[in-house]
Amino acid sequence: MAADVQPKRKSIWARIRDMFGELKKVTWPTVKTVLASTSIVIAVAVFFLILAMGVDGLFGYLYDLLTKGIQGGV
């Protein structure tokens, strides 16, 4: 028969100490890497912004042609 074994709970200070221990193991990126990655993200976001604005303008133009064509033909 298995005995009821409950896991031992750690104190808050032990958890904080473990957290800082894990943070020391992290390989942090350099400033140059962060700036390069950020500039790529901004460039891609601006590209898709311009693309979305162009598609929106095209659909708006086509909608105007369609509605004015319907109104003018009646």
LUMSE-780501 format. One line per 4 residues: number of its first residue (from 1); for each residue x, y, z of C-alpha. Coordinates in Angstrom, 1 decimal, decimal comma, always signed. Example, Ala and Ser with C-alpha at 12.3 -4.5 7.8 and 13.67 -1.06 7.14 Angstrom:
BEGIN
1	+12,3 -4,5 +7,8; +13,7 -1,1 +7,1
//
This chain:
BEGIN
1	+0,0 +0,0 +0,0; +1,4 +3,4 -1,1; +1,8 +6,0 +1,6; +0,4 +9,4 +0,9
5	+3,4 +11,5 +0,0; +2,9 +15,2 -0,5; +5,6 +17,3 -2,3; +7,5 +19,6 +0,0
9	+6,6 +23,2 -0,5; +9,4 +25,7 -0,9; +9,4 +29,0 +0,9; +9,0 +32,2 -1,0
13	+12,7 +33,1 -0,5; +13,8 +29,7 -1,8; +11,7 +30,3 -4,9; +13,1 +33,8 -5,4
17	+16,7 +32,4 -5,0; +15,9 +29,7 -7,6; +14,5 +32,3 -10,0; +17,7 +34,4 -9,8
21	+19,7 +31,2 -10,3; +17,8 +30,4 -13,5; +18,2 +34,0 -14,7; +22,0 +33,7 -14,4
25	+21,8 +30,8 -16,9; +20,1 +32,8 -19,6; +22,1 +33,9 -22,6; +21,1 +37,5 -23,0
29	+21,3 +39,1 -26,4; +23,7 +42,0 -27,1; +22,4 +45,5 -27,7; +23,5 +45,2 -31,4
33	+21,3 +42,1 -31,8; +18,3 +43,7 -30,1; +18,6 +46,8 -32,3; +18,9 +44,7 -35,4
37	+15,9 +42,6 -34,6; +13,9 +45,7 -33,6; +14,7 +47,4 -36,9; +13,6 +44,3 -38,9
41	+10,3 +44,1 -37,0; +9,7 +47,8 -37,6; +10,5 +47,5 -41,3; +8,2 +44,5 -41,8
45	+5,4 +46,3 -39,9; +5,8 +49,4 -42,1; +5,8 +47,3 -45,2; +2,5 +45,6 -44,2
49	+1,0 +48,9 -43,2; +1,7 +50,3 -46,7; +0,4 +47,2 -48,3; -2,8 +47,3 -46,2
53	-3,3 +51,0 -47,0; -2,9 +50,3 -50,7; -5,4 +47,4 -50,7; -7,8 +49,5 -48,7
57	-7,4 +52,4 -51,2; -7,9 +50,0 -54,2; -11,1 +48,5 -52,7; -12,4 +52,0 -51,8
61	-11,8 +53,1 -55,4; -13,5 +50,0 -56,8; -16,4 +50,5 -54,4; -16,8 +54,1 -55,6
65	-16,8 +53,0 -59,2; -19,4 +50,3 -58,5; -21,8 +52,6 -56,5; -21,5 +55,6 -58,8
69	-22,0 +53,3 -61,8; -25,1 +51,9 -60,3; -26,5 +55,3 -59,4; -25,7 +56,8 -62,8
73	-27,3 +53,9 -64,7; -30,7 +54,1 -63,0
//
